Amino acid sequence: MKRIKLFLGSMLTLALATAASLTAFANDTGGNMNIAQELGTAFSGIQSDLLAVIAVVLPVGLAIFGTFIGLKKGISFVRSLINKAG
């Protein structure tokens, strides 16, 4: 029974993906569709969105990463001083 449910779930997912792709490739331009141009436009939009997210996230991530590295090295330095003194 578990195998049947898994198979039916997979088939449903496949059917939905196929149906979604049919509407995604619908053409309202009267048959004059340039796939390369459409893909280029889509990917340039994705690229600009991705670069905008990176521009926001990267400085914060680097600051957090630098803080953790600094704390780790600082604790290591203090421990080495304590071990030398003791």
N, C-alpha and C positions, 0 to 999 in steps of 0.2 A: 504494500500500500504506500509505503514511504517513497519507493522508487517511482510509482505512478504520479504522485504529487510533485515530485521533483521534475519529472519529465513534462508534466502539464504546465508547471510554472515556467520552465525553460521555453516551451513552445509559445506560451502566451507572451513572454518577453520578446521573443523573436518576431511574432506577429505584430506586436505594437511597434517595434523598431522599423519593420518593413512598411507599415502603414504611415508612420511619421515621415519616412524618407520619401514616400510617394508625394506627399503634400509639400515637402521641402523642395522638391525639384519641379513643382508646378511652374508653368511658363506663361506669363501674361504678355510677352513681347511679340506675339504672333509668330513664334518659331525661330526668331533670331536671338538665340541665347549664346553668349560667349562665356563658357565655363571658366576659362582662365581669368577673365576679367572679374567675374563674380567671386571666384576664390581669392583673387588678389585683394578685392575690396573687403571681403570678410576677414582675411588674415591681417590686413592693415588696421582694421578696427580692433581686432584682438590684441595686436601688438601695442597699439596706443593705450588700450586699457591696462594691459599687463605692465607696461612701463610706468604708468601712473601709480599703480599699486606698489611696484617696486620702489618708486621714488618716495612713497610714504613709509613703507615698512622697513626698508634697508637702514636708514639712520637709527631708528629705534632698536632694531635688532643688533646693530653693531654696538650701540651704547650698552645694551644689556649684556652682550657677549663680553665686551671689554670690562664691564664691572665684575663679572664672574671670574674672568682671568686675573684681574687685579686683586680680587679678594683671595683667590687661591694662591697666587704668588706672595701676597702679603702675609698670609697665615704661614706659609712655608718659611718665609724669611724670619718671622718672629720665632717660630719653633726652632729654627737653626740657631738663633741667638740664645734662646733659653737652654738648648742642649750644650752649647759651648760654655755657658756660664755655670752650668750645674755639673 
